[in-house]
Amino acid sequence: MNDYIELWQRVLADVEVQPAEIVLLRNPMDVVNSNERAWHRDTTLAMRQWQVRTLLSLRDTDREHRILVTYGDLFGQTLTTLKRIATQFNLPWTSDEAALQAQIDDFIDPALQKSDSGESLADFEARTDVEPDVKALYLLGRQAAADPDYFASAEFQQRIDEMTDEYLAKYGALYRDFNVKINSKTFFVFGENQAQVDQVNTTLRNGQVKMVGTEADSHEVAEDLSERLNNNTIAIQTYPLDYLVVEQKEVLNNYLRKNAKRETLWGIGDAKNNEIVEMLTTVSAELGADTHNVVIADDLTAIIDERERRLAIQHLVRTLHAVEQPPYLVLMADELGTPASQSAVTAFIAAEPTKAAPLRDEQPDETFKLQTPLDMDEVAATLTALCRRASQDEQQQAALNHFVSLNYDEILNVKGDQYANSVRN
């Protein structure tokens, strides 16, 4: 919200609501330590983010309708601090402070505080590992928090404006990406059979890739999302952007970001990846991760059970459709143990990222367009043949992509197939 204080004020003014703005000031070292512990964030960037957000909150909040509260006072002297806030904004106050204190004591759990140094102001001022501009901003904020008249003064506001100008002169912009660029490679293995996925995981580990399997934090998310896809609560085409799954997306985002920053080569090999391939590729793209996908393709013509074959086809088509943009490698399930497949994985690990657009297949659509209604025997044979060629020659991925792109909707909505509604049909 610090980035959009002025916008919030304009919206409130439009609906004739007076803002009551509480600015919370925390020791920047505690913020940095919290960021490092939770997200393994770079110390310098976390410190700069604290600086920008603090400048914005002190520069743009309404001088007539705000209060400055320190983190230490909020949790160390909660009752007194709440009474200050209530007085400042003319809020009703309880006549039974003892009962309110009991509620506070019951609600606040000090054991949840993982990044509170308890550092005194004098100790902070004596630090030599904090940039002078950061130190000056925190000390100014502490002075203002202890002296409401100074906080409301033109002198204080002028000093904040000066600090903002100094920051701009030094760093160029207030709004910037404070996330460390992700330079690692992230590998996803997609396959129907966990034993086959594990076989690829082993080959990747032999190439120094730190692979996790079903123990990954993403596994539980995949189970949840796949159940929602199965019962048609969310739709395959839109669920990565669906507000209903924002919490699951955030879990994936944090998990992928944390590992991608910590490990040079890492990845997830879990058969459940098939169920959430669209979400994994979407989140990876949003993170700017260098994602490398390994797709295990079965010989679909060898699957006798019609329903099992239909679901395997649809899983494979979904996966190929989702991974088309980043680099991907196709491996045939019946060739995983061959030296050729292992060599292909080794080369895939070593390959440098490219910004070039994927190769386009120049053959006419008629070459790949399936007849409708679909003959699933034809689909299985054509898709298997294209995957086998792509596994032997990376240039053939263009033809495979062409086929999948043309026939994606029809394959996922075959009459009698309820995959879009329930893979359990």
ZAMARGU-4260 file (C-alpha; in steps of 0.2 Angstrom, whole numbers, plus 5000, padded with zeros to 4 digits):
<rodrens>
0) 5000/5000/5000 | 5015/5012/5002 | 5017/5013/4983 | 4999/5019/4981 | 4995/5030/4996
5) 4990/5045/4985 | 4979/5034/4975 | 4970/5028/4991 | 4968/5046/4997 | 4960/5051/4980
10) 4948/5036/4981 | 4943/5040/4999 | 4941/5058/4994 | 4929/5053/4980 | 4918/5044/4992
15) 4920/5057/5005 | 4928/5046/5018 | 4942/5054/5029 | 4957/5043/5030 | 4965/5038/5047
20) 4983/5033/5043 | 4994/5023/5054 | 5012/5023/5049 | 5022/5008/5057 | 5041/5010/5059
25) 5052/4995/5061 | 5070/4993/5064 | 5077/4991/5046 | 5089/4977/5052 | 5074/4967/5059
30) 5066/4969/5042 | 5081/4963/5033 | 5083/4948/5044 | 5065/4944/5042 | 5067/4945/5023
35) 5082/4934/5023 | 5075/4921/5034 | 5058/4920/5024 | 5064/4923/5006 | 5083/4922/5006
40) 5083/4940/5000 | 5098/4950/4996 | 5103/4961/5011 | 5106/4977/5001 | 5090/4975/4991
45) 5079/4972/5007 | 5087/4987/5015 | 5083/4998/5000 | 5066/4992/4999 | 5063/4996/5018
50) 5070/5014/5014 | 5059/5017/4999 | 5043/5011/5008 | 5047/5021/5024 | 5051/5037/5013
55) 5034/5035/5004 | 5024/5032/5020 | 5032/5047/5028 | 5031/5058/5013 | 5013/5054/5006
60) 5002/5051/5021 | 4990/5065/5026 | 4999/5076/5039 | 4982/5080/5047 | 4976/5063/5049
65) 4990/5051/5054 | 5000/5044/5068 | 5017/5036/5068 | 5019/5020/5079 | 5035/5010/5081
70) 5035/4991/5080 | 5042/4990/5097 | 5028/5000/5105 | 5015/4991/5096 | 5020/4974/5103
75) 5029/4979/5118 | 5016/4992/5125 | 5001/4987/5115 | 4987/4994/5127 | 4996/5011/5128
80) 4999/5012/5110 | 4981/5007/5105 | 4975/5021/5117 | 4986/5033/5108 | 4978/5028/5091
85) 4960/5029/5098 | 4964/5046/5105 | 4972/5052/5089 | 4957/5047/5078 | 4943/5050/5091
90) 4938/5032/5092 | 4928/5025/5107 | 4938/5018/5121 | 4934/5004/5133 | 4930/5007/5151
95) 4938/4991/5156 | 4956/4991/5151 | 4960/4976/5162 | 4948/4965/5151 | 4956/4973/5135
100) 4974/4969/5142 | 4968/4951/5145 | 4962/4950/5127 | 4978/4957/5120 | 4989/4945/5131
105) 4978/4930/5124 | 4980/4936/5106 | 4998/4941/5105 | 5010/4926/5105 | 5028/4932/5107
110) 5034/4915/5101 | 5029/4920/5083 | 5041/4934/5083 | 5056/4927/5074 | 5065/4943/5069
115) 5065/4955/5083 | 5083/4960/5089 | 5077/4970/5104 | 5091/4982/5099 | 5091/4999/5108
120) 5092/5015/5099 | 5109/5018/5105 | 5115/5002/5099 | 5107/5005/5082 | 5115/5022/5081
125) 5132/5014/5084 | 5131/5001/5070 | 5144/5002/5056 | 5135/4990/5045 | 5121/5001/5040
130) 5122/5014/5026 | 5122/5032/5033 | 5106/5037/5023 | 5096/5022/5030 | 5102/5025/5048
135) 5097/5044/5047 | 5080/5039/5041 | 5077/5027/5055 | 5083/5039/5068 | 5073/5053/5061
140) 5057/5042/5061 | 5061/5037/5079 | 5062/5055/5084 | 5046/5059/5076 | 5037/5044/5084
145) 5042/5050/5101 | 5037/5068/5097 | 5020/5070/5089 | 5022/5089/5087 | 5038/5086/5078
150) 5030/5073/5067 | 5016/5086/5062 | 5029/5100/5059 | 5034/5107/5042 | 5052/5105/5048
155) 5050/5086/5048 | 5041/5085/5031 | 5055/5096/5024 | 5068/5084/5030 | 5058/5069/5022
160) 5057/5078/5006 | 5076/5081/5006 | 5079/5063/5010 | 5068/5058/4996 | 5077/5069/4984
165) 5094/5063/4990 | 5088/5045/4987 | 5083/5049/4969 | 5099/5058/4965 | 5109/5043/4972
170) 5099/5028/4965 | 5088/5036/4951 | 5071/5030/4955 | 5059/5026/4970 | 5050/5013/4961
175) 5061/4998/4956 | 5062/4979/4957 | 5070/4975/4973 | 5070/4956/4969 | 5087/4948/4965
180) 5087/4942/4947 | 5086/4923/4947 | 5101/4916/4938 | 5098/4898/4942 | 5090/4884/4931
185) 5074/4877/4937 | 5069/4860/4930 | 5052/4852/4930 | 5049/4834/4925 | 5032/4829/4919
190) 5026/4811/4917 | 5012/4800/4921 | 5022/4787/4931 | 5032/4792/4946 | 5044/4778/4944
195) 5048/4785/4927 | 5049/4802/4934 | 5061/4796/4947 | 5072/4788/4934 | 5074/4805/4926
200) 5076/4814/4943 | 5091/4802/4946 | 5099/4807/4929 | 5097/4825/4933 | 5105/4823/4950
205) 5119/4814/4942 | 5121/4830/4932 | 5122/4840/4949 | 5104/4846/4948 | 5096/4846/4966
210) 5080/4837/4962 | 5065/4835/4974 | 5050/4823/4971 | 5034/4821/4980 | 5041/4829/4996
215) 5041/4846/4987 | 5030/4859/4994 | 5021/4860/4977 | 5014/4842/4979 | 5001/4847/4991
220) 4996/4862/4981 | 4995/4850/4965 | 4983/4838/4974 | 4972/4853/4979 | 4972/4861/4962
225) 4969/4844/4953 | 4954/4840/4964 | 4947/4857/4960 | 4950/4854/4941 | 4942/4837/4943
230) 4926/4843/4950 | 4925/4858/4938 | 4927/4871/4952 | 4941/4879/4942 | 4944/4878/4923
235) 4960/4872/4914 | 4960/4887/4903 | 4959/4901/4916 | 4964/4894/4933 | 4982/4901/4934
240) 4974/4918/4935 | 4959/4913/4945 | 4956/4923/4962 | 4950/4907/4969 | 4967/4899/4970
245) 4977/4914/4974 | 4983/4907/4990 | 4990/4891/4981 | 4998/4902/4968 | 5007/4912/4982
250) 5013/4896/4990 | 5020/4890/4973 | 5028/4908/4970 | 5037/4908/4987 | 5043/4890/4986
255) 5049/4892/4968 | 5057/4909/4971 | 5066/4903/4987 | 5074/4888/4979 | 5078/4896/4963
260) 5088/4910/4973 | 5096/4897/4984 | 5101/4884/4971 | 5111/4886/4955 | 5103/4870/4948
265) 5087/4863/4955 | 5070/4856/4951 | 5054/4846/4955 | 5051/4829/4948 | 5033/4824/4953
270) 5020/4815/4943 | 5008/4828/4951 | 5017/4841/4940 | 5006/4835/4926 | 4990/4840/4935
275) 4996/4859/4937 | 5008/4861/4922 | 4999/4877/4917 | 5001/4884/4935 | 5019/4879/4936
280) 5024/4887/4919 | 5013/4903/4923 | 5022/4906/4940 | 5039/4902/4933 | 5036/4915/4919
285) 5030/4928/4932 | 5046/4925/4942 | 5057/4927/4927 | 5064/4910/4931 | 5075/4901/4918
290) 5064/4885/4917 | 5069/4869/4908 | 5055/4856/4906 | 5057/4838/4903 | 5042/4829/4896
295) 5041/4810/4897 | 5030/4803/4883 | 5022/4786/4883 | 5019/4775/4868 | 5001/4780/4868
300) 4996/4766/4855 | 5002/4753/4868 | 4988/4758/4881 | 4974/4746/4879 | 4961/4754/4891
305) 4952/4768/4881 | 4949/4779/4896 | 4967/4777/4902 | 4973/4781/4885 | 4962/4796/4883
310) 4967/4804/4899 | 4986/4800/4895 | 4984/4809/4878 | 4975/4824/4887 | 4988/4826/4900
315) 5002/4825/4887 | 4994/4838/4876 | 4991/4850/4891 | 5009/4848/4896 | 5016/4851/4878
320) 5004/4866/4876 | 5010/4874/4892 | 5029/4871/4890 | 5030/4876/4872 | 5038/4893/4875
325) 5053/4889/4887 | 5066/4876/4882 | 5059/4858/4884 | 5065/4840/4881 | 5055/4826/4876
330) 5060/4808/4882 | 5051/4793/4877 | 5046/4782/4892 | 5052/4766/4883 | 5069/4774/4880
335) 5073/4781/4897 | 5087/4769/4901 | 5096/4771/4885 | 5113/4780/4883 | 5105/4792/4871
340) 5091/4798/4883 | 5104/4800/4897 | 5115/4810/4885 | 5101/4821/4880 | 5097/4825/4898
345) 5116/4829/4901 | 5116/4841/4886 | 5100/4849/4892 | 5107/4853/4909 | 5122/4861/4901
350) 5113/4871/4887 | 5113/4890/4889 | 5097/4899/4889 | 5091/4907/4873 | 5080/4922/4870
355) 5077/4917/4852 | 5059/4913/4848 | 5055/4894/4846 | 5056/4887/4829 | 5040/4888/4819
360) 5034/4874/4808 | 5031/4880/4791 | 5020/4865/4785 | 5002/4869/4781 | 4989/4867/4795
365) 4981/4853/4784 | 4996/4842/4788 | 4992/4841/4806 | 4974/4845/4808 | 4964/4830/4814
370) 4948/4825/4807 | 4932/4827/4818 | 4925/4818/4826 | 4942/4813/4833 | 4948/4795/4831
375) 4958/4792/4847 | 4968/4778/4838 | 4974/4791/4826 | 4977/4804/4839 | 4988/4791/4849
380) 4998/4786/4834 | 5001/4803/4827 | 5005/4811/4844 | 5017/4796/4849 | 5026/4797/4832
385) 5028/4816/4833 | 5035/4814/4851 | 5047/4801/4846 | 5054/4811/4832 | 5055/4826/4844
390) 5065/4816/4856 | 5077/4811/4843 | 5079/4829/4835 | 5075/4845/4844 | 5071/4853/4828
395) 5056/4842/4826 | 5048/4850/4842 | 5041/4864/4830 | 5031/4851/4821 | 5025/4844/4838
400) 5020/4861/4844 | 5011/4864/4827 | 5001/4848/4830 | 4997/4852/4848 | 4992/4870/4845
405) 4980/4865/4831 | 4971/4851/4840 | 4972/4856/4858 | 4954/4861/4861 | 4947/4846/4851
410) 4958/4834/4861 | 4953/4841/4878 | 4934/4841/4873 | 4932/4824/4864 | 4914/4819/4865
415) 4911/4807/4879 | 4927/4813/4888 | 4923/4823/4903 | 4941/4828/4907 | 4937/4847/4907
420) 4924/4843/4920 | 4931/4828/4929 | 4946/4816/4925 | 4937/4804/4936 | 4923/4801/4923
</rodrens>
